[in-house]
Amino acid sequence: MDALIKAAELDVPKALVDQDTQRLIEMTRQDMQQRGMNVKDMALPAELFTAQAERRVRLGLILAEIVKQNKLQATPEQVKAQVEDFAKSYEDPQQVLKYYFGDRQRLAEVEALVLEENVVNYVLGQAKVTEKTVAFDDLMGNETQS
């Protein structure tokens, strides 16, 4: 995904970044609260989340454009297969099928997952890969000491 971000130059709407920053702050608060921390009076500066929010928004816009330009979608067959795959690991697969197919929002989450997989497969199919020999220390980011 980093390669997509580097390859696509676009202006990211500040309003979307601000909105995602607030979402990340709220998610962090909820996570901290679930871990037993008192977050009532804790200030979480937006600057801590801005870079991550901008990356997420940028990637979301790029992926949305790839979906639009290439008419990618999650087919009903793919969604059904994904739900059935989830259900296989449960004691009562029929109950899992009812759980997903009985709620449009849950099914939409599966559709989003399938669509994401379709986008990844499309992008990987378009990628040009070149092999490059790299020393282990370089790969790991280690500097050799003399």
C-alpha positions in Angstrom: 0.0 0.0 0.0 3.0 2.3 0.6 3.8 2.0 -3.1 0.3 3.2 -4.0 0.6 6.2 -1.7 4.0 7.1 -3.2 2.8 6.6 -6.8 -0.4 8.8 -6.4 -0.1 12.5 -5.8 -3.2 14.1 -4.6 -4.4 16.7 -2.3 -6.1 15.3 0.8 -9.1 17.3 2.0 -8.3 18.7 5.5 -11.9 18.1 6.6 -11.5 14.3 6.0 -8.2 14.3 7.8 -9.7 16.1 10.8 -12.7 13.8 10.8 -10.4 10.7 10.8 -8.2 12.2 13.4 -11.2 12.6 15.7 -12.2 9.0 15.0 -8.7 7.8 15.9 -8.7 9.8 19.1 -12.1 8.3 20.0 -10.9 4.8 19.2 -7.8 5.3 21.4 -9.9 6.6 24.2 -12.2 3.6 24.0 -9.3 1.2 23.9 -7.6 2.8 26.9 -10.9 2.8 28.8 -11.4 -0.9 28.1 -7.9 -1.5 29.5 -9.0 0.1 32.8 -7.5 3.6 32.4 -9.3 6.7 33.5 -9.5 8.7 30.3 -12.2 11.2 31.4 -9.8 14.1 31.9 -7.0 12.9 29.6 -6.1 15.1 26.7 -5.0 13.3 23.5 -3.5 15.9 21.2 -4.7 15.7 17.7 -1.1 16.0 16.4 -0.4 12.5 17.6 -2.9 11.1 15.1 -2.7 13.5 12.2 -0.1 11.7 10.2 -1.9 8.4 10.6 -5.2 10.0 9.7 -3.8 11.6 6.6 -2.3 8.3 5.4 -5.6 6.5 6.0 -7.6 9.2 4.1 -5.1 9.3 1.3 -5.1 5.5 0.9 -8.9 5.5 1.1 -9.2 8.0 -1.7 -6.7 6.1 -3.8 -8.5 2.8 -3.3 -11.9 4.3 -3.9 -10.6 5.6 -7.3 -9.2 2.2 -8.2 -12.6 0.6 -7.4 -14.4 3.2 -9.5 -12.1 3.2 -12.5 -11.8 -0.6 -12.7 -15.4 -1.3 -11.7 -14.3 -3.6 -8.9 -17.0 -5.0 -6.7 -17.8 -7.8 -4.3 -20.0 -10.2 -6.1 -22.8 -12.0 -4.2 -21.1 -15.3 -4.8 -17.8 -14.0 -3.2 -19.7 -12.6 -0.2 -21.6 -15.9 0.2 -18.3 -17.9 0.0 -16.6 -15.6 2.5 -19.5 -16.0 5.0 -19.5 -19.8 4.5 -15.7 -19.8 5.1 -16.3 -17.9 8.4 -19.0 -20.4 9.3 -16.9 -23.5 8.8 -14.9 -22.9 11.9 -18.0 -22.8 14.2 -19.9 -25.7 15.8 -23.1 -24.6 14.2 -22.4 -23.1 10.8 -26.1 -22.5 10.0 -26.3 -20.1 13.0 -23.3 -18.1 11.7 -24.9 -17.9 8.3 -28.1 -16.6 9.9 -26.1 -14.1 11.9 -24.5 -12.5 8.8 -27.3 -12.8 6.3 -29.9 -11.7 8.9 -28.3 -8.2 9.3 -27.6 -5.9 6.4 -24.8 -4.1 8.3 -23.0 -7.3 9.1 -23.2 -8.4 5.5 -22.0 -5.0 4.4 -18.8 -5.6 6.5 -18.2 -8.8 4.7 -18.8 -7.1 1.4 -16.2 -4.5 2.3 -13.7 -7.2 3.2 -14.3 -9.0 -0.1 -14.0 -5.7 -2.0 -10.7 -5.0 -0.2 -9.4 -8.4 -1.2 -10.5 -7.8 -4.8 -8.6 -4.4 -4.8 -5.5 -6.0 -3.4 -5.6 -8.8 -6.0 -6.1 -6.2 -8.7 -3.2 -4.1 -7.6 -0.9 -7.1 -7.1 -1.8 -8.2 -10.6 -0.7 -4.8 -12.0 2.5 -4.6 -10.0 5.9 -5.1 -11.6 8.2 -7.0 -9.3 12.0 -7.0 -9.6 14.2 -9.1 -7.5 17.0 -7.4 -5.6 19.7 -9.1 -3.5 20.0 -7.4 -0.1 22.4 -8.2 2.7 20.6 -9.5 5.8 21.8 -6.6 8.0 20.6 -4.1 5.4 17.2 -5.7 5.3 16.9 -5.6 9.0 18.1 -2.0 9.2 21.1 -3.0 11.3 24.3 -1.1 10.9 27.4 -3.2 11.0 29.7 -2.2 13.9 33.4 -2.1 13.3 
